[in-house]
Amino acid sequence: MFRIKKNDTVMVTTGKDKGKTGQVIELDLKHDRVKVRGIAIVVRHVKAKREGEVSSIKKEEGYVHISNVMPIVPSTGKPTRVKIKQLENGQKERISTGTNEVL
């Protein structure tokens, strides 16, 4: 089980976007990276391939390493570390270390 999932609200802890928050769009578990809405914007120059298409400059989100983001507790709005607790029925839950709330 991973500490961060898709659609989690996270805060960036390091880098040029330090302190910004956003929602996780995509996870790349092979390389331990996440794509967060509005974070790590990359500029791509797209060339027209066919007649009638227009060349353009597109801005899209890039990947951030999973260790550089922390999930935010919905009740407090603050970033937290996550621990994983196994329940009696064998299921696992993500729990905030500070408030002991289920994420």
A tleap script that builds the chain and sets N, CA, C and O, in Angstrom:
source leaprc.protein.ff14SB
mol = sequence {
  NMET PHE ARG ILE LYS LYS ASN ASP THR VAL
  MET VAL THR THR GLY LYS ASP LYS GLY LYS
  THR GLY GLN VAL ILE GLU LEU ASP LEU LYS
  HIE ASP ARG VAL LYS VAL ARG GLY ILE ALA
  ILE VAL VAL ARG HIE VAL LYS ALA LYS ARG
  GLU GLY GLU VAL SER SER ILE LYS LYS GLU
  GLU GLY TYR VAL HIE ILE SER ASN VAL MET
  PRO ILE VAL PRO SER THR GLY LYS PRO THR
  ARG VAL LYS ILE LYS GLN LEU GLU ASN GLY
  GLN LYS GLU ARG ILE SER THR GLY THR ASN
  GLU VAL CLEU
}
set mol.1.N position { 0.844 -1.186 0.000 }
set mol.1.CA position { 0.000 0.000 0.000 }
set mol.1.C position { 0.885 1.244 0.000 }
set mol.1.O position { 1.901 1.298 0.694 }
set mol.2.N position { 0.487 2.236 -0.786 }
set mol.2.CA position { 1.285 3.442 -0.918 }
set mol.2.C position { 0.730 4.550 -0.037 }
set mol.2.O position { -0.465 4.580 0.259 }
set mol.3.N position { 1.589 5.447 0.373 }
set mol.3.CA position { 1.196 6.514 1.266 }
set mol.3.C position { 0.447 7.635 0.552 }
set mol.3.O position { -0.257 8.418 1.190 }
set mol.4.N position { 0.597 7.714 -0.767 }
set mol.4.CA position { -0.097 8.728 -1.560 }
set mol.4.C position { -0.873 8.025 -2.667 }
set mol.4.O position { -0.365 7.112 -3.318 }
set mol.5.N position { -2.112 8.466 -2.867 }
set mol.5.CA position { -2.967 7.884 -3.899 }
set mol.5.C position { -3.457 8.983 -4.836 }
set mol.5.O position { -3.311 10.174 -4.558 }
set mol.6.N position { -4.038 8.557 -5.947 }
set mol.6.CA position { -4.623 9.490 -6.903 }
set mol.6.C position { -5.764 10.246 -6.231 }
set mol.6.O position { -6.496 9.679 -5.419 }
set mol.7.N position { -5.913 11.517 -6.568 }
set mol.7.CA position { -6.933 12.436 -6.043 }
set mol.7.C position { -6.669 12.894 -4.616 }
set mol.7.O position { -7.519 13.571 -4.037 }
set mol.8.N position { -5.525 12.553 -4.023 }
set mol.8.CA position { -5.148 13.098 -2.712 }
set mol.8.C position { -4.723 14.548 -2.882 }
set mol.8.O position { -4.163 14.916 -3.915 }
set mol.9.N position { -4.984 15.365 -1.884 }
set mol.9.CA position { -4.465 16.727 -1.876 }
set mol.9.C position { -3.123 16.693 -1.173 }
set mol.9.O position { -3.019 16.204 -0.048 }
set mol.10.N position { -2.089 17.212 -1.833 }
set mol.10.CA position { -0.733 17.157 -1.286 }
set mol.10.C position { -0.094 18.535 -1.302 }
set mol.10.O position { -0.521 19.427 -2.035 }
set mol.11.N position { 0.943 18.696 -0.477 }
set mol.11.CA position { 1.733 19.920 -0.443 }
set mol.11.C position { 3.162 19.574 -0.845 }
set mol.11.O position { 3.704 18.553 -0.420 }
set mol.12.N position { 3.771 20.429 -1.668 }
set mol.12.CA position { 5.147 20.230 -2.105 }
set mol.12.C position { 6.067 20.735 -1.012 }
set mol.12.O position { 5.888 21.849 -0.519 }
set mol.13.N position { 7.064 19.924 -0.619 }
set mol.13.CA position { 7.940 20.278 0.490 }
set mol.13.C position { 9.278 20.851 0.050 }
set mol.13.O position { 9.926 21.540 0.838 }
set mol.14.N position { 9.714 20.593 -1.176 }
set mol.14.CA position { 10.996 21.104 -1.650 }
set mol.14.C position { 10.888 21.514 -3.111 }
set mol.14.O position { 9.937 21.149 -3.801 }
set mol.15.N position { 11.869 22.274 -3.572 }
set mol.15.CA position { 11.929 22.660 -4.974 }
set mol.15.C position { 11.348 24.028 -5.232 }
set mol.15.O position { 11.045 24.779 -4.305 }
set mol.16.N position { 11.193 24.345 -6.522 }
set mol.16.CA position { 10.734 25.682 -6.906 }
set mol.16.C position { 9.278 25.935 -6.534 }
set mol.16.O position { 8.866 27.089 -6.413 }
set mol.17.N position { 8.493 24.876 -6.351 }
set mol.17.CA position { 7.078 25.010 -5.998 }
set mol.17.C position { 6.822 24.716 -4.521 }
set mol.17.O position { 5.715 24.325 -4.152 }
set mol.18.N position { 7.823 24.897 -3.685 }
set mol.18.CA position { 7.710 24.606 -2.255 }
set mol.18.C position { 6.562 25.398 -1.629 }
set mol.18.O position { 6.440 26.606 -1.835 }
set mol.19.N position { 5.722 24.699 -0.862 }
set mol.19.CA position { 4.608 25.334 -0.181 }
set mol.19.C position { 3.307 25.328 -0.959 }
set mol.19.O position { 2.257 25.620 -0.386 }
set mol.20.N position { 3.339 25.008 -2.241 }
set mol.20.CA position { 2.118 24.970 -3.050 }
set mol.20.C position { 1.382 23.655 -2.821 }
set mol.20.O position { 1.986 22.628 -2.515 }
set mol.21.N position { 0.067 23.715 -2.977 }
set mol.21.CA position { -0.745 22.518 -2.828 }
set mol.21.C position { -1.471 22.214 -4.128 }
set mol.21.O position { -1.698 23.099 -4.953 }
set mol.22.N position { -1.828 20.959 -4.295 }
set mol.22.CA position { -2.554 20.542 -5.479 }
set mol.22.C position { -3.057 19.124 -5.327 }
set mol.22.O position { -2.771 18.450 -4.338 }
set mol.23.N position { -3.807 18.681 -6.314 }
set mol.23.CA position { -4.386 17.358 -6.295 }
set mol.23.C position { -3.568 16.437 -7.186 }
set mol.23.O position { -3.148 16.829 -8.275 }
set mol.24.N position { -3.340 15.208 -6.722 }
set mol.24.CA position { -2.563 14.235 -7.482 }
set mol.24.C position { -3.378 13.788 -8.689 }
set mol.24.O position { -4.505 13.310 -8.556 }
set mol.25.N position { -2.778 13.954 -9.882 }
set mol.25.CA position { -3.430 13.577 -11.131 }
set mol.25.C position { -3.052 12.157 -11.534 }
set mol.25.O position { -3.889 11.372 -11.980 }
set mol.26.N position { -1.762 11.848 -11.363 }
set mol.26.CA position { -1.241 10.591 -11.892 }
set mol.26.C position { -0.088 10.112 -11.026 }
set mol.26.O position { 0.663 10.916 -10.474 }
set mol.27.N position { 0.048 8.783 -10.908 }
set mol.27.CA position { 1.151 8.167 -10.176 }
set mol.27.C position { 1.997 7.355 -11.144 }
set mol.27.O position { 1.462 6.623 -11.976 }
set mol.28.N position { 3.323 7.481 -11.040 }
set mol.28.CA position { 4.253 6.641 -11.790 }
set mol.28.C position { 5.010 5.818 -10.754 }
set mol.28.O position { 6.063 6.234 -10.271 }
set mol.29.N position { 4.472 4.652 -10.417 }
set mol.29.CA position { 5.023 3.852 -9.331 }
set mol.29.C position { 6.341 3.185 -9.705 }
set mol.29.O position { 7.117 2.808 -8.827 }
set mol.30.N position { 6.598 3.039 -10.992 }
set mol.30.CA position { 7.854 2.430 -11.424 }
set mol.30.C position { 9.039 3.327 -11.055 }
set mol.30.O position { 10.104 2.839 -10.680 }
set mol.31.N position { 8.839 4.645 -11.167 }
set mol.31.CA position { 9.913 5.595 -10.883 }
set mol.31.C position { 9.658 6.425 -9.630 }
set mol.31.O position { 10.387 7.384 -9.375 }
set mol.32.N position { 8.633 6.077 -8.838 }
set mol.32.CA position { 8.279 6.789 -7.595 }
set mol.32.C position { 8.049 8.275 -7.836 }
set mol.32.O position { 8.623 9.115 -7.143 }
set mol.33.N position { 7.219 8.596 -8.805 }
set mol.33.CA position { 6.931 9.995 -9.130 }
set mol.33.C position { 5.431 10.216 -9.191 }
set mol.33.O position { 4.659 9.296 -9.464 }
set mol.34.N position { 5.032 11.458 -8.932 }
set mol.34.CA position { 3.621 11.840 -9.006 }
set mol.34.C position { 3.481 13.084 -9.859 }
set mol.34.O position { 4.405 13.890 -9.970 }
set mol.35.N position { 2.310 13.227 -10.459 }
set mol.35.CA position { 1.984 14.424 -11.236 }
set mol.35.C position { 0.886 15.144 -10.464 }
set mol.35.O position { -0.172 14.573 -10.198 }
set mol.36.N position { 1.147 16.423 -10.098 }
set mol.36.CA position { 0.230 17.196 -9.272 }
set mol.36.C position { -0.296 18.368 -10.089 }
set mol.36.O position { 0.462 19.048 -10.781 }
set mol.37.N position { -1.618 18.599 -10.000 }
set mol.37.CA position { -2.257 19.674 -10.761 }
set mol.37.C position { -1.692 21.038 -10.351 }
set mol.37.O position { -1.740 21.411 -9.179 }
set mol.38.N position { -1.148 21.787 -11.345 }
set mol.38.CA position { -0.633 23.126 -11.123 }
set mol.38.C position { 0.787 23.188 -10.600 }
set mol.38.O position { 1.276 24.277 -10.299 }
set mol.39.N position { 1.464 22.061 -10.482 }
set mol.39.CA position { 2.821 22.000 -9.935 }
set mol.39.C position { 3.779 21.500 -11.015 }
set mol.39.O position { 3.415 20.651 -11.829 }
set mol.40.N position { 5.008 22.030 -11.021 }
set mol.40.CA position { 6.070 21.612 -11.947 }
set mol.40.C position { 5.622 21.762 -13.390 }
set mol.40.O position { 5.669 20.804 -14.162 }
set mol.41.N position { 5.190 22.958 -13.757 }
set mol.41.CA position { 4.706 23.227 -15.105 }
set mol.41.C position { 5.871 23.169 -16.095 }
set mol.41.O position { 6.905 23.807 -15.893 }
set mol.42.N position { 5.684 22.390 -17.174 }
set mol.42.CA position { 6.691 22.203 -18.212 }
set mol.42.C position { 6.139 22.797 -19.501 }
set mol.42.O position { 4.967 22.601 -19.824 }
set mol.43.N position { 6.976 23.523 -20.241 }
set mol.43.CA position { 6.572 24.135 -21.503 }
set mol.43.C position { 7.021 23.228 -22.648 }
set mol.43.O position { 8.194 22.867 -22.742 }
set mol.44.N position { 6.080 22.865 -23.512 }
set mol.44.CA position { 6.380 22.013 -24.664 }
set mol.44.C position { 6.042 22.767 -25.948 }
set mol.44.O position { 4.967 23.354 -26.068 }
set mol.45.N position { 6.967 22.745 -26.902 }
set mol.45.CA position { 6.746 23.362 -28.203 }
set mol.45.C position { 6.296 22.268 -29.162 }
set mol.45.O position { 7.049 21.336 -29.444 }
set mol.46.N position { 5.077 22.379 -29.661 }
set mol.46.CA position { 4.485 21.365 -30.531 }
set mol.46.C position { 4.516 21.866 -31.959 }
set mol.46.O position { 3.983 22.929 -32.275 }
set mol.47.N position { 5.152 21.078 -32.819 }
set mol.47.CA position { 5.271 21.438 -34.222 }
set mol.47.C position { 4.096 20.855 -35.005 }
set mol.47.O position { 3.635 19.751 -34.713 }
set mol.48.N position { 3.615 21.598 -35.998 }
set mol.48.CA position { 2.514 21.123 -36.838 }
set mol.48.C position { 3.007 19.932 -37.654 }
set mol.48.O position { 4.045 20.009 -38.312 }
set mol.49.N position { 2.257 18.832 -37.608 }
set mol.49.CA position { 2.661 17.605 -38.310 }
set mol.49.C position { 2.011 17.509 -39.696 }
set mol.49.O position { 2.611 16.988 -40.635 }
set mol.50.N position { 0.785 18.013 -39.811 }
set mol.50.CA position { 0.049 17.909 -41.078 }
set mol.50.C position { -0.355 19.293 -41.556 }
set mol.50.O position { -0.292 20.276 -40.817 }
set mol.51.N position { -0.760 19.338 -42.782 }
set mol.51.CA position { -1.246 20.597 -43.335 }
set mol.51.C position { -2.560 20.967 -42.653 }
set mol.51.O position { -3.449 20.130 -42.505 }
set mol.52.N position { -2.671 22.197 -42.248 }
set mol.52.CA position { -3.871 22.658 -41.564 }
set mol.52.C position { -3.717 22.714 -40.047 }
set mol.52.O position { -4.477 23.417 -39.380 }
set mol.53.N position { -2.744 21.982 -39.488 }
set mol.53.CA position { -2.487 22.050 -38.052 }
set mol.53.C position { -1.675 23.297 -37.740 }
set mol.53.O position { -0.989 23.841 -38.606 }
set mol.54.N position { -1.761 23.732 -36.515 }
set mol.54.CA position { -1.068 24.939 -36.086 }
set mol.54.C position { -0.024 24.573 -35.037 }
set mol.54.O position { -0.313 23.819 -34.107 }
set mol.55.N position { 1.174 25.097 -35.180 }
set mol.55.CA position { 2.195 24.926 -34.158 }
set mol.55.C position { 1.801 25.732 -32.935 }
set mol.55.O position { 1.179 26.787 -33.056 }
set mol.56.N position { 2.161 25.236 -31.750 }
set mol.56.CA position { 1.758 25.933 -30.539 }
set mol.56.C position { 2.731 25.647 -29.403 }
set mol.56.O position { 3.608 24.790 -29.514 }
set mol.57.N position { 2.559 26.369 -28.331 }
set mol.57.CA position { 3.324 26.160 -27.104 }
set mol.57.C position { 2.328 25.700 -26.050 }
set mol.57.O position { 1.381 26.417 -25.725 }
set mol.58.N position { 2.546 24.497 -25.514 }
set mol.58.CA position { 1.631 23.935 -24.519 }
set mol.58.C position { 2.318 23.878 -23.158 }
set mol.58.O position { 3.504 23.567 -23.056 }
set mol.59.N position { 1.549 24.183 -22.119 }
set mol.59.CA position { 2.039 24.070 -20.753 }
set mol.59.C position { 1.317 22.914 -20.085 }
set mol.59.O position { 0.089 22.842 -20.113 }
set mol.60.N position { 2.085 22.005 -19.480 }
set mol.60.CA position { 1.498 20.855 -18.811 }
set mol.60.C position { 2.293 20.513 -17.560 }
set mol.60.O position { 3.429 20.958 -17.394 }
set mol.61.N position { 1.694 19.729 -16.689 }
set mol.61.CA position { 2.346 19.353 -15.443 }
set mol.61.C position { 3.427 18.316 -15.695 }
set mol.61.O position { 3.273 17.418 -16.523 }
set mol.62.N position { 4.531 18.459 -14.957 }
set mol.62.CA position { 5.592 17.475 -14.995 }
set mol.62.C position { 5.541 16.617 -13.747 }
set mol.62.O position { 4.698 16.823 -12.874 }
set mol.63.N position { 6.437 15.662 -13.667 }
set mol.63.CA position { 6.466 14.759 -12.516 }
set mol.63.C position { 7.322 15.333 -11.390 }
set mol.63.O position { 8.297 16.045 -11.631 }
set mol.64.N position { 6.936 15.008 -10.155 }
set mol.64.CA position { 7.673 15.366 -8.950 }
set mol.64.C position { 7.927 14.065 -8.200 }
set mol.64.O position { 7.068 13.183 -8.185 }
set mol.65.N position { 9.098 13.934 -7.576 }
set mol.65.CA position { 9.384 12.718 -6.824 }
set mol.65.C position { 8.442 12.602 -5.638 }
set mol.65.O position { 8.102 13.598 -5.001 }
set mol.66.N position { 8.029 11.389 -5.353 }
set mol.66.CA position { 7.028 11.151 -4.317 }
set mol.66.C position { 7.514 11.570 -2.931 }
set mol.66.O position { 6.699 11.852 -2.052 }
set mol.67.N position { 8.833 11.613 -2.723 }
set mol.67.CA position { 9.371 12.018 -1.419 }
set mol.67.C position { 9.292 13.523 -1.211 }
set mol.67.O position { 9.496 13.999 -0.094 }
set mol.68.N position { 9.000 14.284 -2.264 }
set mol.68.CA position { 8.931 15.737 -2.160 }
set mol.68.C position { 7.519 16.263 -1.951 }
set mol.68.O position { 7.298 17.472 -2.024 }
set mol.69.N position { 6.557 15.377 -1.691 }
set mol.69.CA position { 5.186 15.809 -1.411 }
set mol.69.C position { 4.686 15.126 -0.146 }
set mol.69.O position { 5.087 14.007 0.176 }
set mol.70.N position { 3.797 15.825 0.568 }
set mol.70.CA position { 3.182 15.273 1.778 }
set mol.70.C position { 1.672 15.425 1.672 }
set mol.70.O position { 1.189 16.478 1.256 }
set mol.71.N position { 0.913 14.386 2.043 }
set mol.71.CA position { -0.544 14.503 2.010 }
set mol.71.C position { -1.042 15.494 3.051 }
set mol.71.O position { -0.405 15.693 4.086 }
set mol.72.N position { -2.182 16.112 2.773 }
set mol.72.CA position { -2.773 17.094 3.680 }
set mol.72.C position { -3.981 16.470 4.367 }
set mol.72.O position { -4.812 15.827 3.726 }
set mol.73.N position { -4.068 16.671 5.697 }
set mol.73.CA position { -5.214 16.179 6.470 }
set mol.73.C position { -6.411 17.080 6.147 }
set mol.73.O position { -6.306 18.299 6.286 }
set mol.74.N position { -7.538 16.515 5.723 }
set mol.74.CA position { -8.685 17.346 5.345 }
set mol.74.C position { -9.233 18.210 6.483 }
set mol.74.O position { -9.676 19.333 6.241 }
set mol.75.N position { -9.209 17.708 7.708 }
set mol.75.CA position { -9.809 18.459 8.816 }
set mol.75.C position { -8.965 19.657 9.244 }
set mol.75.O position { -9.513 20.706 9.582 }
set mol.76.N position { -7.635 19.514 9.233 }
set mol.76.CA position { -6.764 20.602 9.686 }
set mol.76.C position { -6.189 21.418 8.550 }
set mol.76.O position { -5.871 22.591 8.743 }
set mol.77.N position { -6.045 20.831 7.365 }
set mol.77.CA position { -5.452 21.533 6.232 }
set mol.77.C position { -3.949 21.625 6.303 }
set mol.77.O position { -3.345 22.428 5.592 }
set mol.78.N position { -3.322 20.806 7.161 }
set mol.78.CA position { -1.866 20.826 7.313 }
set mol.78.C position { -1.270 19.528 6.771 }
set mol.78.O position { -1.920 18.483 6.794 }
set mol.79.N position { -0.026 19.601 6.282 }
set mol.79.CA position { 0.622 18.377 5.791 }
set mol.79.C position { 0.968 17.448 6.946 }
set mol.79.O position { 1.202 17.896 8.068 }
set mol.80.N position { 0.999 16.156 6.664 }
set mol.80.CA position { 1.269 15.168 7.694 }
set mol.80.C position { 2.030 13.986 7.125 }
set mol.80.O position { 1.988 13.723 5.923 }
set mol.81.N position { 2.720 13.281 7.998 }
set mol.81.CA position { 3.296 12.001 7.612 }
set mol.81.C position { 2.209 10.951 7.719 }
set mol.81.O position { 1.191 11.153 8.381 }
set mol.82.N position { 2.442 9.824 7.056 }
set mol.82.CA position { 1.420 8.790 6.996 }
set mol.82.C position { 2.001 7.479 7.501 }
set mol.82.O position { 3.108 7.085 7.136 }
set mol.83.N position { 1.216 6.807 8.361 }
set mol.83.CA position { 1.584 5.450 8.756 }
set mol.83.C position { 0.472 4.520 8.300 }
set mol.83.O position { -0.671 4.944 8.128 }
set mol.84.N position { 0.808 3.260 8.108 }
set mol.84.CA position { -0.147 2.290 7.610 }
set mol.84.C position { -0.458 1.314 8.731 }
set mol.84.O position { 0.442 0.714 9.320 }
set mol.85.N position { -1.754 1.162 9.017 }
set mol.85.CA position { -2.201 0.294 10.103 }
set mol.85.C position { -3.044 -0.828 9.513 }
set mol.85.O position { -3.910 -0.597 8.669 }
set mol.86.N position { -2.774 -2.052 9.973 }
set mol.86.CA position { -3.542 -3.191 9.501 }
set mol.86.C position { -4.681 -3.458 10.483 }
set mol.86.O position { -4.462 -3.555 11.691 }
set mol.87.N position { -5.883 -3.576 9.957 }
set mol.87.CA position { -7.060 -3.830 10.777 }
set mol.87.C position { -7.196 -5.329 11.065 }
set mol.87.O position { -6.462 -6.148 10.512 }
set mol.88.N position { -8.145 -5.672 11.937 }
set mol.88.CA position { -8.343 -7.071 12.320 }
set mol.88.C position { -8.764 -7.933 11.140 }
set mol.88.O position { -8.401 -9.107 11.070 }
set mol.89.N position { -9.529 -7.362 10.210 }
set mol.89.CA position { -10.006 -8.141 9.062 }
set mol.89.C position { -8.965 -8.251 7.946 }
set mol.89.O position { -9.254 -8.826 6.897 }
set mol.90.N position { -7.768 -7.715 8.151 }
set mol.90.CA position { -6.692 -7.847 7.170 }
set mol.90.C position { -6.535 -6.661 6.253 }
set mol.90.O position { -5.547 -6.590 5.522 }
set mol.91.N position { -7.482 -5.708 6.259 }
set mol.91.CA position { -7.364 -4.527 5.417 }
set mol.91.C position { -6.362 -3.542 6.014 }
set mol.91.O position { -6.112 -3.535 7.219 }
set mol.92.N position { -5.799 -2.716 5.142 }
set mol.92.CA position { -4.846 -1.709 5.589 }
set mol.92.C position { -5.452 -0.321 5.397 }
set mol.92.O position { -6.188 -0.083 4.439 }
set mol.93.N position { -5.138 0.589 6.313 }
set mol.93.CA position { -5.622 1.962 6.219 }
set mol.93.C position { -4.453 2.918 6.391 }
set mol.93.O position { -3.490 2.638 7.105 }
set mol.94.N position { -4.568 4.059 5.713 }
set mol.94.CA position { -3.570 5.119 5.869 }
set mol.94.C position { -4.026 6.032 6.999 }
set mol.94.O position { -5.171 6.484 7.013 }
set mol.95.N position { -3.131 6.306 7.947 }
set mol.95.CA position { -3.476 7.103 9.120 }
set mol.95.C position { -2.479 8.225 9.265 }
set mol.95.O position { -1.278 8.023 9.088 }
set mol.96.N position { -2.980 9.435 9.593 }
set mol.96.CA position { -2.127 10.591 9.857 }
set mol.96.C position { -1.385 10.367 11.171 }
set mol.96.O position { -1.980 9.917 12.150 }
set mol.97.N position { -0.101 10.676 11.199 }
set mol.97.CA position { 0.667 10.454 12.427 }
set mol.97.C position { 0.341 11.492 13.491 }
set mol.97.O position { 0.401 11.179 14.680 }
set mol.98.N position { 0.000 12.711 13.107 }
set mol.98.CA position { -0.261 13.758 14.089 }
set mol.98.C position { -1.635 13.671 14.719 }
set mol.98.O position { -1.766 13.824 15.933 }
set mol.99.N position { -2.665 13.428 13.917 }
set mol.99.CA position { -4.033 13.470 14.416 }
set mol.99.C position { -4.681 12.090 14.527 }
set mol.99.O position { -5.794 11.982 15.042 }
set mol.100.N position { -4.024 11.050 14.066 }
set mol.100.CA position { -4.547 9.674 14.053 }
set mol.100.C position { -5.872 9.561 13.307 }
set mol.100.O position { -6.713 8.736 13.665 }
set mol.101.N position { -6.068 10.379 12.275 }
set mol.101.CA position { -7.261 10.299 11.437 }
set mol.101.C position { -6.978 9.425 10.228 }
set mol.101.O position { -5.847 9.334 9.752 }
set mol.102.N position { -8.025 8.791 9.750 }
set mol.102.CA position { -7.904 7.970 8.537 }
set mol.102.C position { -7.935 8.899 7.331 }
set mol.102.O position { -8.803 9.765 7.230 }
set mol.103.N position { -6.983 8.717 6.413 }
set mol.103.CA position { -6.938 9.540 5.201 }
set mol.103.C position { -7.750 8.903 4.090 }
set mol.103.O position { -7.830 9.452 2.991 }
savepdb mol mol.pdb
quit
